[in-house]
């Protein structure tokens, strides 16, 4: 009985840890599109590319393409560091497939202010910064 219970617990923990994500990792696609749109809008100057950060906030299955390929909706928090020290932060949302990152246009939302209150000490928000 103990072995059966242990086997069930191990199987359940393996299922919980399995978080399928689309391959390849698609952070460069929304980052490049966001950069282009920000520059075109005059909101972004010279970038220090070594400091550019893209953190995936969410990835969710949203259905399948006509050919049966799984589609994912991905949300990224992207921070561009300009050479003058300014930071420009955006949220980018796009759809990605199992093998292709550019399954939809990229929606770009400029984050003009990050309001902190009781969550200042929250580890998740510190990671995003």
VOLUM-39946 format. One record per residue: x, y, z of N, C-alpha, C in turn; residue in one letter. Coordinates in Angstrom, 3 decimals. Layout:
BEGIN
+----------+----------+----------+----------+----------+----------+----------+----------+----------+--------+
:   n_east :  n_north :     n_up :  ca_east : ca_north :    ca_up :   c_east :  c_north :     c_up : residu :
+----------+----------+----------+----------+----------+----------+----------+----------+----------+--------+
:        X :        Y :        Z :        X :        Y :        Z :        X :        Y :        Z :      a :
...
+----------+----------+----------+----------+----------+----------+----------+----------+----------+--------+
***
This chain:
BEGIN
+----------+----------+----------+----------+----------+----------+----------+----------+----------+--------+
:   n_east :  n_north :     n_up :  ca_east : ca_north :    ca_up :   c_east :  c_north :     c_up : residu :
+----------+----------+----------+----------+----------+----------+----------+----------+----------+--------+
:    0.821 :   -1.196 :    0.000 :    0.000 :    0.000 :    0.000 :    0.871 :    1.269 :    0.000 :      x :
:    1.944 :    1.229 :    0.815 :    2.822 :    2.392 :    0.878 :    3.492 :    2.648 :   -0.467 :      x :
:    3.875 :    1.571 :   -1.151 :    4.517 :    1.731 :   -2.461 :    3.546 :    2.298 :   -3.484 :      x :
:    2.308 :    1.858 :   -3.435 :    1.295 :    2.365 :   -4.360 :    1.059 :    3.854 :   -4.115 :      x :
:    0.930 :    4.218 :   -2.849 :    0.733 :    5.626 :   -2.509 :    1.930 :    6.465 :   -2.952 :      x :
:    3.137 :    5.961 :   -2.730 :    4.344 :    6.683 :   -3.151 :    4.378 :    6.836 :   -4.664 :      x :
:    4.009 :    5.795 :   -5.394 :    3.994 :    5.867 :   -6.856 :    2.982 :    6.883 :   -7.353 :      x :
:    1.813 :    6.926 :   -6.727 :    0.780 :    7.894 :   -7.118 :    1.261 :    9.313 :   -6.842 :      x :
:    1.863 :    9.545 :   -5.685 :    2.362 :   10.877 :   -5.350 :    3.459 :   11.327 :   -6.304 :      x :
:    4.355 :   10.433 :   -6.662 :    5.415 :   10.773 :   -7.612 :    4.820 :   11.105 :   -8.976 :      x :
:    3.840 :   10.325 :   -9.421 :    3.203 :   10.574 :  -10.719 :    2.487 :   11.916 :  -10.717 :      x :
:    1.770 :   12.227 :   -9.634 :    1.063 :   13.506 :   -9.560 :    2.033 :   14.686 :   -9.524 :      x :
:    3.132 :   14.544 :   -8.782 :    4.091 :   15.641 :   -8.737 :    4.739 :   15.860 :  -10.099 :      x :
:    4.969 :   14.794 :  -10.848 :    5.541 :   14.929 :  -12.189 :    4.566 :   15.655 :  -13.105 :      x :
:    3.276 :   15.372 :  -12.977 :    2.277 :   16.061 :  -13.793 :    2.217 :   17.543 :  -13.447 :      x :
:    2.330 :   17.874 :  -12.170 :    2.281 :   19.271 :  -11.746 :    3.495 :   20.048 :  -12.237 :      x :
:    4.654 :   19.400 :  -12.290 :    5.869 :   20.083 :  -12.724 :    5.897 :   20.279 :  -14.232 :      x :
:    5.177 :   19.453 :  -14.974 :    5.193 :   19.549 :  -16.427 :    4.418 :   20.781 :  -16.862 :      x :
:    5.125 :   21.759 :  -17.374 :    4.506 :   22.971 :  -17.877 :    4.948 :   23.154 :  -19.323 :      x :
:    4.180 :   22.602 :  -20.247 :    4.611 :   22.674 :  -21.642 :    4.676 :   24.114 :  -22.141 :      x :
:    5.737 :   24.413 :  -22.843 :    5.927 :   25.736 :  -23.429 :    6.256 :   25.546 :  -24.894 :      x :
:    5.908 :   26.537 :  -25.698 :    6.257 :   26.419 :  -27.111 :    7.763 :   26.518 :  -27.314 :      x :
:    8.249 :   25.814 :  -28.274 :    9.659 :   25.897 :  -28.656 :    9.704 :   26.506 :  -30.040 :      x :
:   10.596 :   27.316 :  -30.392 :   11.673 :   27.846 :  -29.560 :   11.145 :   28.904 :  -28.600 :      x :
:   11.982 :   29.312 :  -27.653 :   11.615 :   30.414 :  -26.772 :   11.434 :   31.655 :  -27.638 :      x :
:   10.382 :   32.385 :  -27.374 :    9.988 :   33.445 :  -28.305 :   10.142 :   34.862 :  -27.752 :      x :
:   11.066 :   35.098 :  -26.843 :   11.194 :   36.435 :  -26.281 :   11.786 :   37.444 :  -27.256 :      x :
:   12.583 :   37.018 :  -28.212 :   13.204 :   37.964 :  -29.149 :   12.195 :   38.559 :  -30.130 :      x :
:   11.197 :   37.786 :  -30.542 :   10.197 :   38.288 :  -31.495 :    9.458 :   39.505 :  -30.941 :      x :
:    8.797 :   39.434 :  -29.777 :    8.110 :   40.630 :  -29.282 :    9.070 :   41.757 :  -28.907 :      x :
:   10.282 :   41.416 :  -28.474 :   11.262 :   42.449 :  -28.126 :   11.655 :   43.249 :  -29.361 :      x :
:   11.940 :   42.565 :  -30.450 :   12.325 :   43.258 :  -31.685 :   11.185 :   44.100 :  -32.243 :      x :
:    9.970 :   43.574 :  -32.211 :    8.817 :   44.326 :  -32.722 :    8.564 :   45.554 :  -31.842 :      x :
:    8.625 :   45.377 :  -30.515 :    8.411 :   46.505 :  -29.599 :    9.460 :   47.589 :  -29.820 :      x :
:   10.704 :   47.183 :  -29.990 :   11.769 :   48.155 :  -30.242 :   11.474 :   48.970 :  -31.495 :      x :
:   11.105 :   48.297 :  -32.564 :   10.803 :   48.998 :  -33.815 :    9.654 :   49.973 :  -33.678 :      x :
:    8.600 :   49.557 :  -32.992 :    7.446 :   50.451 :  -32.818 :    7.776 :   51.645 :  -31.929 :      x :
:    8.546 :   51.409 :  -30.871 :    8.924 :   52.511 :  -29.986 :    9.817 :   53.514 :  -30.711 :      x :
:   10.755 :   53.025 :  -31.500 :   11.634 :   53.927 :  -32.252 :   10.838 :   54.712 :  -33.288 :      x :
:    9.906 :   54.047 :  -33.965 :    9.080 :   54.720 :  -34.970 :    8.221 :   55.812 :  -34.332 :      x :
:    7.781 :   55.580 :  -33.089 :    6.960 :   56.561 :  -32.376 :    7.802 :   57.643 :  -31.703 :      x :
:    9.143 :   57.526 :  -31.778 :   10.018 :   58.522 :  -31.172 :   10.120 :   58.388 :  -29.660 :      x :
:    9.789 :   57.228 :  -29.125 :    9.805 :   57.023 :  -27.680 :   11.054 :   56.300 :  -27.196 :      x :
:   11.938 :   55.931 :  -28.116 :   13.115 :   55.159 :  -27.744 :   14.309 :   55.665 :  -28.533 :      x :
:   15.397 :   55.934 :  -27.824 :   16.622 :   56.419 :  -28.458 :   17.612 :   55.286 :  -28.652 :      x :
:   18.886 :   55.586 :  -28.382 :   19.944 :   54.584 :  -28.509 :   19.849 :   53.593 :  -27.363 :      x :
:   19.876 :   52.317 :  -27.699 :   19.683 :   51.256 :  -26.705 :   21.001 :   50.602 :  -26.351 :      x :
:   21.142 :   50.295 :  -25.061 :   22.237 :   49.442 :  -24.603 :   21.685 :   48.013 :  -24.632 :      x :
:   21.961 :   47.304 :  -25.712 :   21.366 :   45.980 :  -25.925 :   21.809 :   44.953 :  -24.889 :      x :
:   22.952 :   45.191 :  -24.248 :   23.411 :   44.226 :  -23.244 :   22.535 :   44.245 :  -21.995 :      x :
:   21.763 :   45.315 :  -21.810 :   20.905 :   45.438 :  -20.631 :   19.432 :   45.189 :  -20.922 :      x :
:   19.067 :   45.012 :  -22.182 :   17.668 :   44.764 :  -22.525 :   17.206 :   43.473 :  -21.863 :      x :
:   16.039 :   43.550 :  -21.229 :   15.499 :   42.392 :  -20.515 :   14.093 :   42.083 :  -21.017 :      x :
:   13.801 :   40.799 :  -21.180 :   12.457 :   40.353 :  -21.525 :   12.100 :   39.202 :  -20.597 :      x :
:   11.046 :   39.396 :  -19.818 :   10.607 :   38.362 :  -18.880 :    9.203 :   37.916 :  -19.258 :      x :
:    9.046 :   36.620 :  -19.444 :    7.723 :   36.091 :  -19.781 :    6.854 :   36.107 :  -18.535 :      x :
:    5.701 :   36.768 :  -18.627 :    4.772 :   36.833 :  -17.512 :    3.713 :   35.752 :  -17.587 :      x :
:    3.329 :   35.376 :  -18.808 :    2.273 :   34.374 :  -18.960 :    2.392 :   33.687 :  -20.309 :      x :
:    1.948 :   32.446 :  -20.335 :    1.869 :   31.668 :  -21.563 :    0.697 :   30.711 :  -21.397 :      x :
:   -0.261 :   30.789 :  -22.310 :   -1.469 :   29.993 :  -22.161 :   -1.894 :   29.417 :  -23.504 :      x :
:   -2.300 :   28.164 :  -23.502 :   -2.827 :   27.550 :  -24.716 :   -4.131 :   28.248 :  -25.080 :      x :
:   -4.278 :   28.602 :  -26.365 :   -5.492 :   29.310 :  -26.785 :   -6.237 :   28.578 :  -27.896 :      x :
:   -5.757 :   27.430 :  -28.297 :   -6.424 :   26.680 :  -29.353 :   -5.422 :   26.147 :  -30.342 :      x :
:   -5.939 :   25.770 :  -31.501 :   -5.068 :   25.208 :  -32.530 :   -5.243 :   25.944 :  -33.841 :      x :
:   -4.166 :   26.000 :  -34.591 :   -4.136 :   26.576 :  -35.932 :   -4.893 :   25.625 :  -36.861 :      x :
:   -5.218 :   26.089 :  -38.054 :   -5.946 :   25.265 :  -39.028 :   -5.240 :   23.949 :  -39.323 :      x :
:   -3.903 :   23.970 :  -39.294 :   -3.142 :   22.751 :  -39.584 :   -2.948 :   21.867 :  -38.352 :      x :
:   -3.544 :   22.240 :  -37.226 :   -3.465 :   21.443 :  -36.017 :   -2.355 :   21.844 :  -35.064 :      x :
:   -1.549 :   22.853 :  -35.429 :   -0.462 :   23.290 :  -34.559 :   -1.033 :   24.027 :  -33.345 :      x :
:   -0.539 :   23.688 :  -32.158 :   -0.989 :   24.321 :  -30.915 :   -0.587 :   25.798 :  -30.900 :      x :
:   -1.515 :   26.661 :  -30.492 :   -1.236 :   28.091 :  -30.366 :   -1.193 :   28.485 :  -28.897 :      x :
:   -0.319 :   29.429 :  -28.596 :   -0.141 :   29.943 :  -27.251 :   -0.251 :   31.453 :  -27.273 :      x :
:   -0.858 :   32.047 :  -26.261 :   -0.825 :   33.495 :  -26.081 :    0.260 :   33.766 :  -25.051 :      x :
:    1.210 :   34.626 :  -25.412 :    2.340 :   34.923 :  -24.538 :    2.342 :   36.397 :  -24.157 :      x :
:    2.703 :   36.668 :  -22.915 :    2.781 :   38.036 :  -22.398 :    4.181 :   38.246 :  -21.834 :      x :
:    4.834 :   39.313 :  -22.278 :    6.197 :   39.625 :  -21.848 :    6.272 :   41.023 :  -21.243 :      x :
:    7.103 :   41.172 :  -20.235 :    7.467 :   42.478 :  -19.687 :    8.875 :   42.752 :  -20.203 :      x :
:    9.015 :   43.805 :  -21.010 :   10.296 :   44.095 :  -21.660 :   10.800 :   45.452 :  -21.179 :      x :
:   12.071 :   45.498 :  -20.796 :   12.700 :   46.742 :  -20.361 :   13.869 :   47.056 :  -21.289 :      x :
:   13.788 :   48.219 :  -21.925 :   14.874 :   48.714 :  -22.768 :   15.658 :   49.738 :  -21.958 :      x :
:   16.966 :   49.636 :  -21.961 :   17.836 :   50.590 :  -21.284 :   18.503 :   51.445 :  -22.359 :      x :
:   18.231 :   52.737 :  -22.315 :   18.865 :   53.643 :  -23.260 :   20.271 :   53.978 :  -22.766 :      x :
:   21.139 :   54.380 :  -23.685 :   22.524 :   54.692 :  -23.314 :   22.614 :   55.920 :  -22.408 :      x :
:   21.570 :   56.757 :  -22.400 :   21.561 :   57.938 :  -21.519 :   21.057 :   57.611 :  -20.113 :      x :
:   20.734 :   56.331 :  -19.843 :   20.298 :   55.917 :  -18.514 :   18.801 :   55.745 :  -18.353 :      x :
:   18.018 :   56.235 :  -19.298 :   16.564 :   56.081 :  -19.215 :   16.160 :   54.632 :  -19.449 :      x :
:   15.042 :   54.259 :  -18.842 :   14.452 :   52.941 :  -19.069 :   13.094 :   53.131 :  -19.718 :      x :
:   12.803 :   52.300 :  -20.696 :   11.488 :   52.283 :  -21.325 :   10.942 :   50.877 :  -21.148 :      x :
:    9.771 :   50.788 :  -20.499 :    9.188 :   49.487 :  -20.194 :    7.898 :   49.299 :  -20.969 :      x :
:    7.727 :   48.077 :  -21.475 :    6.517 :   47.751 :  -22.227 :    6.017 :   46.370 :  -21.813 :      x :
:    4.737 :   46.148 :  -22.092 :    4.142 :   44.823 :  -22.021 :    3.825 :   44.457 :  -23.466 :      x :
:    4.273 :   43.289 :  -23.882 :    4.043 :   42.832 :  -25.256 :    3.236 :   41.539 :  -25.215 :      x :
:    2.229 :   41.453 :  -26.078 :    1.360 :   40.283 :  -26.143 :    1.324 :   39.795 :  -27.579 :      x :
:    1.549 :   38.487 :  -27.762 :    1.478 :   37.919 :  -29.101 :    1.132 :   36.441 :  -29.022 :      x :
:    0.783 :   35.881 :  -30.159 :    0.501 :   34.451 :  -30.255 :    1.710 :   33.757 :  -30.864 :      x :
:    2.001 :   32.571 :  -30.338 :    3.122 :   31.774 :  -30.834 :    2.646 :   30.345 :  -31.043 :      x :
:    3.277 :   29.683 :  -32.006 :    2.980 :   28.279 :  -32.246 :    4.042 :   27.405 :  -31.622 :      x :
:    3.899 :   26.124 :  -31.834 :    4.871 :   25.178 :  -31.282 :    6.251 :   25.382 :  -31.886 :      x :
:    6.303 :   25.789 :  -33.164 :    7.584 :   25.910 :  -33.856 :    7.816 :   27.292 :  -34.440 :      x :
:    6.835 :   28.187 :  -34.326 :    6.917 :   29.513 :  -34.939 :    6.481 :   30.564 :  -33.924 :      x :
:    7.302 :   31.587 :  -33.744 :    7.007 :   32.622 :  -32.757 :    6.032 :   33.680 :  -33.266 :      x :
:    6.006 :   33.914 :  -34.548 :    5.254 :   35.046 :  -35.108 :    3.918 :   34.620 :  -35.696 :      x :
:    3.059 :   34.056 :  -34.863 :    1.749 :   33.600 :  -35.340 :    0.710 :   34.715 :  -35.315 :      x :
:    1.053 :   35.878 :  -34.757 :    0.146 :   37.025 :  -34.753 :    0.977 :   38.294 :  -34.673 :      x :
:    0.282 :   39.399 :  -34.819 :    0.936 :   40.691 :  -34.599 :    1.244 :   40.818 :  -33.114 :      x :
:    2.168 :   41.701 :  -32.785 :    2.534 :   41.937 :  -31.383 :    1.838 :   43.209 :  -30.912 :      x :
:    1.081 :   43.087 :  -29.827 :    0.481 :   44.262 :  -29.209 :    1.491 :   44.803 :  -28.204 :      x :
:    1.750 :   46.119 :  -28.254 :    2.753 :   46.733 :  -27.384 :    2.061 :   47.783 :  -26.521 :      x :
:    2.202 :   47.638 :  -25.195 :    1.626 :   48.568 :  -24.234 :    2.772 :   49.210 :  -23.458 :      x :
:    2.884 :   50.524 :  -23.547 :    3.949 :   51.229 :  -22.835 :    3.540 :   51.382 :  -21.374 :      x :
:    4.438 :   50.996 :  -20.478 :    4.198 :   51.114 :  -19.038 :    4.777 :   52.452 :  -18.614 :      x :
:    3.911 :   53.419 :  -18.375 :    4.401 :   54.756 :  -18.065 :    4.750 :   54.923 :  -16.589 :      x :
:    4.119 :   54.164 :  -15.720 :    4.394 :   54.288 :  -14.295 :    4.085 :   52.961 :  -13.624 :      x :
:    4.915 :   52.588 :  -12.684 :    4.712 :   51.367 :  -11.918 :    4.402 :   51.780 :  -10.493 :      x :
:    3.166 :   51.615 :  -10.078 :    2.742 :   52.031 :   -8.748 :    2.980 :   50.907 :   -7.751 :      x :
:    3.715 :   51.208 :   -6.703 :    3.969 :   50.233 :   -5.645 :    3.248 :   50.668 :   -4.383 :      x :
:    2.688 :   49.728 :   -3.689 :    2.075 :   50.036 :   -2.396 :    2.455 :   48.931 :   -1.435 :      x :
:    1.523 :   48.104 :   -1.077 :    1.796 :   47.020 :   -0.140 :    2.603 :   45.893 :   -0.766 :      x :
:    2.719 :   45.882 :   -2.063 :    3.432 :   44.793 :   -2.732 :    4.910 :   45.100 :   -2.935 :      x :
:    5.398 :   46.191 :   -2.357 :    6.800 :   46.569 :   -2.556 :    7.770 :   45.453 :   -2.194 :      x :
:    7.450 :   44.693 :   -1.179 :    8.342 :   43.627 :   -0.738 :    8.056 :   42.296 :   -1.419 :      x :
:    7.114 :   42.284 :   -2.320 :    6.758 :   41.045 :   -3.011 :    7.870 :   40.667 :   -3.978 :      x :
:    8.359 :   39.457 :   -3.867 :    9.484 :   38.970 :   -4.673 :    9.174 :   39.023 :   -6.162 :      x :
:    7.937 :   38.705 :   -6.569 :    7.600 :   38.671 :   -7.986 :    7.775 :   40.064 :   -8.605 :      x :
:    7.314 :   41.103 :   -7.922 :    7.420 :   42.435 :   -8.479 :    8.876 :   42.890 :   -8.516 :      x :
:    9.688 :   42.481 :   -7.566 :   11.100 :   42.831 :   -7.600 :   11.805 :   42.161 :   -8.762 :      x :
:   11.373 :   40.936 :   -9.117 :   11.968 :   40.246 :  -10.259 :   11.700 :   41.011 :  -11.544 :      x :
:   10.526 :   41.556 :  -11.691 :   10.159 :   42.275 :  -12.910 :   10.990 :   43.538 :  -13.048 :      x :
:   11.256 :   44.202 :  -11.963 :   12.052 :   45.425 :  -12.008 :   13.458 :   45.072 :  -12.384 :      x :
+----------+----------+----------+----------+----------+----------+----------+----------+----------+--------+
***
